[in-house]
Amino acid sequence: MTVKNNVNKVVIYIFLMFFGLFSGTVNGQCAMCRAALTSEGNATQAAAVNDGIVYLMVIPYILVAGIGYAIYRMKKNKS
């Protein structure tokens, strides 16, 4: 292995460790949705809205990852 490959791997591992260790709780609600849901005192409805927003946010990432993997496999088979 070359030194450049090792340096790239170390940078990637540090990057992943940083974001893995310092990630906090994520709330998918906008400020207005949160204010409307928490003002009523209905915590279950607020949690349901938060879960729905996060669910809708994840689907595009899964689709992009699938397309990227398909392109990777095509490139790999081509060479």
C-alpha positions in Angstrom: 0.0 0.0 0.0 1.1 3.5 -0.6 1.4 6.2 1.9 -1.4 8.2 0.2 -3.9 5.3 0.6 -3.0 5.0 4.3 -3.4 8.7 4.9 -6.8 8.7 3.1 -8.0 5.8 5.3 -6.9 7.5 8.5 -8.7 10.7 7.5 -11.9 8.7 6.7 -11.7 6.9 10.0 -11.2 10.1 12.0 -14.1 11.7 10.1 -16.4 8.8 10.9 -15.3 8.7 14.5 -15.8 12.4 14.9 -19.4 12.3 13.6 -20.2 9.1 15.4 -19.0 10.3 18.8 -20.4 13.8 18.6 -23.7 13.3 17.0 -26.7 14.3 19.1 -30.4 13.7 19.1 -31.9 14.8 15.8 -35.4 16.3 15.7 -36.9 16.4 12.3 -39.5 19.1 13.1 -39.5 22.6 11.9 -39.9 25.3 14.5 -43.5 26.0 13.6 -44.5 22.3 13.8 -42.8 21.9 17.1 -44.5 25.0 18.6 -47.9 23.9 17.4 -47.5 20.3 18.7 -45.9 21.1 22.0 -48.4 23.9 22.9 -51.2 21.4 23.2 -49.2 19.2 25.5 -49.8 16.1 23.3 -46.4 14.4 23.4 -47.5 11.3 21.4 -48.7 13.3 18.5 -45.5 15.3 18.5 -43.4 12.1 18.5 -45.6 10.7 15.6 -45.0 13.8 13.5 -41.3 13.7 14.2 -41.1 10.1 13.2 -43.0 10.8 10.0 -40.8 13.6 9.0 -37.6 11.5 9.6 -39.2 8.7 7.6 -39.9 10.9 4.7 -36.3 12.3 4.9 -34.7 8.9 4.8 -36.3 7.6 1.6 -34.5 9.9 -0.8 -31.1 8.9 0.8 -31.9 5.2 0.3 -32.8 5.8 -3.3 -29.6 7.8 -4.0 -27.5 5.1 -2.3 -29.2 2.4 -4.4 -28.5 4.3 -7.6 -24.9 5.0 -6.6 -24.4 1.3 -5.8 -25.9 0.3 -9.2 -23.5 2.8 -11.0 -20.6 1.4 -9.0 -21.4 -2.2 -10.0 -21.7 -1.2 -13.7 -18.4 0.6 -13.6 -16.8 -2.3 -11.8 -18.1 -4.9 -14.3 -17.1 -2.7 -17.3 -13.4 -2.6 -16.3 
